[in-house]
Amino acid sequence: MLETQRERVPLDDGGELDTAQAFLTFARSCVLKKVEGLDEEQLRRRLVVSDTTLLGLVQHLTDAERYWFGFTFAGDQRHAGVDFGMVVAADRTPDQVIAAYRASIAESDAHLRAAPGLDARTSQPVAGEPRTLRWVLAHVSSETVRHAGHADILRELVDGVTGR
């Protein structure tokens, strides 16, 4: 099948942070591409037994960005109580959910730029001890890539569009 949304993986190789951030940015853009051009019904359509939808994935990833970079790394208490849910409230529009994801990405990137380096420690413990920003970046990247794969499959089921 033709990959209508295919784009090249990043070739950034200027250092550990540069490369890691480029691949996280690429994964985020892949998620955002999966929701482009769809109407609200398509974005909310439940195609699997779980509550996972394209819009729900975006909401979940918004919570992940805010929790891991905002709360766990930077200590921002506003993001301590996220629920990581996939069910999007009926009164939240797709534009609101997608805008919140874009805002969470900007916040996360600001935390990355402000950090003294990848060896900086989280302000909140993970499994009983502080972790490095390197660990948080790897964790959020792996979650984003995992859910981008889910979004690939859901988008193909919705309208046949494929590619990363």
N, C-alpha and C positions, 0 to 999 in steps of 0.2 A: 504494500500500500504506500502511496506517495506521502511523504512527510511534509505536510503543508506549512508547518510551523518550525521547521528545523533551523537552527542557527549554530554556528561554530562554538565549541567550548572555549573558555578564555585561555589565552596563551601567556598571561601574566606570570612572570617567573622572577620577579625582582627581589624576592625575599619571602620569608615565611608568612608575615602578615599580608603582604601584597597578594600573594598567591591564594591564601586562605580566604581573604575578603573577596577576591575576584570570583572564586567559585561559589561563595555564598550569594553574592550578587547575581550570578548567573542562575542559580537555583531559584532565587526569589523571582527573577524575571520570567522563568519558565512557568512558575505558578500563576503569575499575573497574566501571562499569555493565554492560559487555559480558560480564563473567565472572559476574555475579550470577545465581544460580538454576540454574546448570549443574552437572552431575555431573562427576566426574573424567574419565570417558571422553569426554564432550563437550568439556571443556577441553583435552584432549590430542589430540583428533581432528585428523588431518592432512588438509586439504581442498584443498591446492594442492601443486604439484610440489616446492616448497622445504620446508624443515623448519618453516615457520611454523605455529604453532598459537596459540589464544587464550592458553593458559598460557605458551607461549614468548614471546609479545609482552610479557606482564607481566614475565617474567624479564629480557628484553632491556632494557625501560625502567627496571627497577631498576638494572641495570648502568650505563645511561646517566646516570641521576640521580647515582649514586655517583661515577662517573668524572668527569663534567663539573663538578658542584658540589663534590663532596668532594675529589677528587684535583686536577683541573686548576685549579679556583679556589682552594680552601682548602689544598691541599698535603697532604691526608691520605693517607699512603702505603699504608694498608690497601686503598685502592680503586684502586691503580695498575695492577693486573694483571687487570682484568675482561676477559672474553672476548666479551661481547655476544652469546653464543650463544642460539639459539632452542630448542635441545633441552633439555628439563627432565629431570634425572635421575629415574629411576623411584622412588628412595627419597625424593624431595622431594614432599610433599603439596601440593595446590592451596592449602590454608590457609597453609602455610609460604611459598609463593611470593608469595601476595597480601599476607601480613603483611610480608614483606621489602620489597615495593613501598611499602606504606604507611609503613614505617620510613624508607625512602630518601627519600620525599617530605618527611617531618618533618625529616630531616637537611638536605635541600636548603633547605627553608624557613628553617631555623635559620641556615644560611650566608647566605641573602639578608637576613635581619633583622640579622645581625651586621656585615654589610658597611657601610663608610662611605658607600657610594653606588654608582650604576651605573658610574661612571668608575673604580672600583677595578679593579686589574689582576690577572690570574690569576697564581698562584704558579708554574705550569708553563707553558712556552711552547706555543703552538699555531702550527704551520707556522713555527717559528723565532722567534716573538716573543710577548710577553705580549699577551693580549686583554683587553678590558673585561668586567666582569660583565654589562654590557648585551649583549655578543656571546654570552656563555655562555647567558644567559637566552633570547635569541632562538633560539640553536641548539637548546637542549633543548626549547623550545616547538615548534619546527618538526618536530623528530623525534617528539615526543609526538603532535602533530596528525596527522602522516603515519601513524603506527602506529595511532592511534585509527580512522583510515579503514580500515586493514586489518582491525582488530577489528570494525568495522561490517559489513564484507562477510562475514567468517568467522562472526559471530553469526547473520547472516541465513541463511547456508548451513546452520548447525547446527539452528536451530529457527524461523526466519522472523521473529525479533524484529528490529525496525529502530528507528532514531532515534538522536539524539545525546544 
